[in-house]
Amino acid sequence: MLNRDRLINASRPAFPILLSLVVWVALAPCSSLHADTLWITGVKIYPSPQAQPIELGAVLIREGVIADVTTSLPEEVKSDVEVVDGKGKTLTAGFWNSHVHFTPPVWSPPSEMGEQKLQGLLEEMLTSRGFTSVVNTGANPRWIAVLRERIEGGVPGPRILTAAGSFVGKDASPAYLDFKLPELETAEQARAVTAGAIEELRPQGIKIFSGSFVGPGEAAHMTLPVVKAVTETAHQQGVWVISHPQSLRGVELAVDGGVDVLAHTAPHAGRWPEALVHRAVERKVALIPTLKLWRYEAAKGPRTPGEIEAFQQAGVGQLRQFAEAGGEVLFGTDVGYMTLFETTEEFQKMSEAGLDYREILASLTTAPASRFVDESGTIAVGERADLVMLDGDPAVDPTAFARVEMTIRGGRIVFRAPASR
């Protein structure tokens, strides 16, 4: 695509065959907080993780779509066009959080929540962190449908994809829940229940617990035939499967059972066998690290600071193994279950695992966009105008990914940091 002053090359990832149902998600942009035409000027642009950055670039947004990526402004700008000065800032495609929860009592019932309160919750947890798209991995899909309708009807917020199910093996509901999750005991039952959930709820994904925490040092697991039955049934309907692994056995079951995404690393397991890592990469299983979560969880028990650090570092090591083997990483925090919304620590730990800014940016943009929807996750002419402006350069400091100045979804500003308002 040819822009005024330079050619911007942003390769478009292939669209995975599993995701045809995602067209069901409403894609209309949320109502405008600002003008329909927007110029962002003088900003350093990262068009994609692979492309060279554009120094002092400019992006034109018109009717929710990127209309130009350039290094100069027209001589005249119409009065109804908003111009955002990006001097000293960095612009990337909008971020994905591939593991979130809209759990009660905070989010229920979404139909009765006042608009101001709902916008505040969405801002605190998501839009102020740069998230323009999120994947719900546990909340009631019916709630999510209502929440999505309210966002698409005008409340500033992210696009929401959702996973139904939260299926566990026999007697394997997690100990930290005060209710039971649906249990799958046989392959025949798993096929029927999975098909029923897809037909009734029309989700984009199915979540399973290939391994569940049932007590200190204890994990309960699905059987491999059940995992395979869920994944085969979901894939036949164009629906992806995400698995909570918990343990080394849970990771093995997920990989060998055909799941698409591991919802977490599994620090209890220590270093993963190299053969398992390579098998996961060969089968194109993606990994959501959730590294900040492990300190959050470990701190709940009677552990020393050293033990907490060692537990978290086990997850960091697993991410390092996976990334070095060429595995696809998806950014996700388990936020909503975890009530610490700030993202700096997650970026720090991903960097400690050896991921450079390009790999972290891919986990936030191109990787989830290509896996979950038919979009490139890049800044290019004709692409959906989901953008994030950062205070700082993540190539210099990866924690700049956490310093969000502005979040734009579908061409509309859904968050603007107080200092920039």
N, C-alpha and C positions, 0 to 999 in steps of 0.2 A: 504494500500500500504506500503510495507516494504522498508525502506531506510537503509543505512549502519549501523547507530548507534541507530536508534530508530524508533518506529512506529508512523507515523503521522496520526492522525484521523481527517479527515475533511469531515463532512457530506455533502452530495450533496442534495441541495434543490430540491423539486419536480418541474417539468416543467409544467407551467400553460397551459391549453388547448387553451387559446386565442391566442397564439403567434406562430402558425405554419408558418405564412407568413414571420417571421423574417429570415428564411433560404434564402430569396431573397437577404439579405444584403451580399455584398462581404466581405469575411472573410480573404482574403489573407493578410499577414503582409506587412507593408510598407517597402520600400527598406532599406537595412541595412546601418547604419552609422558605424557599428563596425563588429567584427567577428561574424560568424554564431554560434559559441560555446562560451558561456560566463559563468564564475563562479562568483558568488557574495559571498564573504567570510566574516567570523567574524561578522556577522550582527545579530541583534535580529529579529527573524521572528515571525510575527503573521499569522499562517497558515489560520485562519478563526476567526471570532468574538468569536466563542465558544471555540476554542481549546486553550490549554495552549501555551504560547509563547516559542519559542526555543531560548535559550541564545547561543550566539556565533555560530549561524547556518551558513549553506552554501546552496546555490541553484545553480544547474547546469541547464543551458538552452541550448538546442540543437535543431536547425532548428525550432525555434519558439515555442517550447514546453518545459515544465518543465520536465527535465529528472531525477532529483534527488533532494531530500531535506534531508540534512544530517547535521552532526556536525563535519565532518572531510573532508580533501582534500586528493586526491590521492597523493602518494609520488612524482609523476612526472606529470607536466602539459605541454601539447604540446605547441610549440611556437606559433601556430596559434589560441590559445585560449586566449581570453581576460579575465583577472582577475580583478575584482572590489573589492577593500578593503572596507568592510562595517563596520569597527570598529567604535563603538559609534553611529551607525545609526540603523534605524528600517526599516524593509521590510514588506510591505503588498501587497495584490492583487491590481491590477490597479483600479483607482477610476472611478466612473460614475458621470456625471452631468446630471441629468434627466430633466433639464429644461434650454435649451440654445436657442439662436436665432442667425442666420446668416443674419442680416438685412442690407438693403441698407442704405447709399451708400457704406459703407466700404467693403462689400463682393460682390459687383456686378460690372461687371459680372465676376464670378470666372474663366471663360475660358480664359479671357484676362489678368489676373493678373500674374505678374512675379513670378517665383518660390521663389525667396528670400523674396519678400514682403509677399507672401502667407504663407510661413513658419514662418515669423516673427509674423504675425497676429495670426496664430494657436498657436504659442508658448506663446505669451503674454496672450491670453485669456484662453487657455486650457491645453496644454501639460506641461507648467511650473507649473501648479496647480495640476498635477498628473492625469489628466483626459485622460484615454485611450479609453473610450466610452462615447458618449454623445447622448442625445435625442433632436433633433430639434423640437421645438413646435410652429413654425410659418412661417419660411421663405419658399419661393417658392420651392416646391419639385423638380422642374426641375433644379434649381440652386444647390440644395443639391446633385442631381445625378451627376452633373459635378464636384462639390467639392469632392465628394466621389471618383470619378474616378481619380482625380488628386492626392489625398492622397494615394489611392491604387496603383497608378502608380509611386510613389516615394517621394512625398512631405511628410515630417514627420508630422503626425497628428493623431487624434483619429478616431476610428470607429464611423460612424454617422448613427443613426436610425432617422426616421423622421415621423412627424404627418402632415397630410394634412387637408384641410378643413378650420379651423378657422371660423366655422359657428356661426352666432349670431341669436337672435330672431328678430322679426319685429322692425325696427327703433332702433336697439340696437348696432350699430357699436360704439366702444369705442371713447370717445371724444378726446383722446390723439392721435388718428390716423388721418392723413390727407386724407384718402381714406376710402371707404366703404367696409365692409366685406360681404360675401354672406349671405343673410337672409333666414331663414327657418320659414315658417308660419304655415304649416300643416304637419301632420304625413306622409301623402302620398308623399308630396314634399320632406320631409326629407329622406324618404327611397330611393327615386329615385336619389336625389343629392348625398347622401352618397355612394350608390352603384356605381354611375358614377365616383366619385372621386377615389374610390378604384380600379375600373377597369382601369381607365386612368393612374393614377399616381403610383399605386402599393406601397402605403405607409405602414409602420408598424402600424401606429396609425391614429386616427382622433381626431382633436381638436375642442371643442365647447366652447362657452361662455354661460354657464347656467345663469350667471349674468355678466353684462357689466357696466362699469363706463361711464355714459352719461352726467355727470355734478357734481359739488360739492354736495355731499350728496345724489346723485341720482343714481339709478341702474335700468337697464332694464333687463328683464329676458326672457328666452325661456319658452314655455309651457311644462308641464310634458309630454304630448303625443309626442311632437317633440323630447324631450330628449330620451324618450324610443325608438322612431322609429330609431334614429341615432344609439343608442347603440345596439339594436337588429340586425340591418342591418350589422353593423361593426362586431359584434361577430359571426354572421353567416359566415363571410368571414375570421375569425381568426384574426381580427384586434382589437386592444385595443382602448379605448376612454379616453382622458384626458380632464378635464374641468376646465376652469377659473371660479371660483365661485363668486367672488366680494363681496357678501353679505350673510347673513344668509339664505335668501331664495334661493340664488344660490347654497349654499352648500346642502340644503335640496333637491333641484331639481336634483342635480348631484347624490346624494346618492340614492334617490328613483327612479331615472331614469336609474340606472344600470351602471354608468360610472366606470372605473377601477382606475383612478388616479385623485386626486384633485391637480391642478397645483399650488395652493397657500393655505396658511391660509387666513383668511378674517378678518383683525383687526377691520373693521367697525362694525362687528357683536358683538364684545365683547365676553363674555363667551358663549360657545356653550351649548345648552341643553344636558344633559347627555344622554337622550334617543337617540338623533341624533348621538352622538359620538359612542355609543354602536351599533347602527344600521349600521354605516359606518364600524366599525370593523367586525361585523358579516358578512357583505357582501363583506369583503376583499377589501375594497377601500383603496388604498394607499394615502399618503399625502406627498407633497413636501412643506416644510415650507417657503422657500424664506424669511427668517427673516431679512437679511441685506437690502433687497429691501424696506422694510417698512420705514426705516430711510431715504433711498434714495428718496422715493416718498414724504414722509412727509416734507422733507426739501425743496421741490420745492415751497411750499405755505407759506403764512405769519403766520407761527406757531412759538411758543416759544420753546426753547430747552426742556422744560418740556412736552409740548404737543407732540413733536416729539418722546420723550422717551416713553410716555404713549401709543402712537399709536403702536410703535414697540413692546412694552411689551404685548400688547393685542394679537399679533401674537405669542409671546413666550408662553403666557398662553394657547392658543389654542393647540399648539404643546404639551405642558405638559399634557393637558387633553387627547389628542389622544394617546400619548405614554403610559401614565399610564393605559389606557384602553386596551393596547396590540395591538394598530394599527401599521401597517407597514409604516415606514418612508423611503422616498427616498431623497437622497441629491440632491439639485438643487438650482440654484441661480438666474435664469432669466437673466444670463449674455448674453450680446449681445444687449438686450434691455437696461439693466443696464450696464453702462460703467465702473463701478468700479469692476475690475477683481479680486482683492485680496480677499482671502477667510477666513482670520483670524476671522473676525467679525462673519461670519456665524457659525463657530465652537464654538465661545464664547457663542453665543446666544442659540445654541442647547444645550450646556452644562448647561446654566442657566435654560433651560426648564427641566432639570433633566436627560437628556440622558447621560449615561456614555460612555467611549471610545468604548466599545464593540457595543453599540447601534449605535453610530455614524459610526463606521467602517462598520457595517451591512448596513447602509443607503448608504454607498459609494460603497459597493462591493456585498455581497451575495444577498441582497434584490432586487436591480435592475437586477442583472445577472439572478436570477431565474425568475423574472417577465417578462423580455424583451427578453431573449435569453436562449438557452439550455446550460447554463454554470453554474458552481458552484460559481464563484467569490472567489475562495480560492487558496491558494498556495499548490498544491499537484501534485504528479507525474502524467503525462499525461494531465494536464490542459494546456490551452493556456497560454503562458508566457507574461501576462499583469501584470506588477509589478510597485510599487512605493517605492523608498527609501527616508526616511524622516530624517531630522536632528533633532533628539529628539525622545522621547517616548510619544505617545499620551495617554498612561495609566497614565502618570504623569502630562502631560499638553496637553489638547485636541487641543490647537492651533498648536501643532507639526504637525497635519494633513496638515497645510498650509505651512510648511517649507519643500518644495520638493527639494531633492538633485538630483534625477534622475527619469525619467519616461521611462518605457520599454513597448513597445507595440509589441506583437507577437514576442518577443525575440530580437527586435531591440531597441536600445537606441534612443528615439525621443526627449528627453530633458536631458541635463546635466547642472546643475547649474555652473555658471562661475568659482566659487572657486574650483570645483571638476574636471574641464576639464584638 
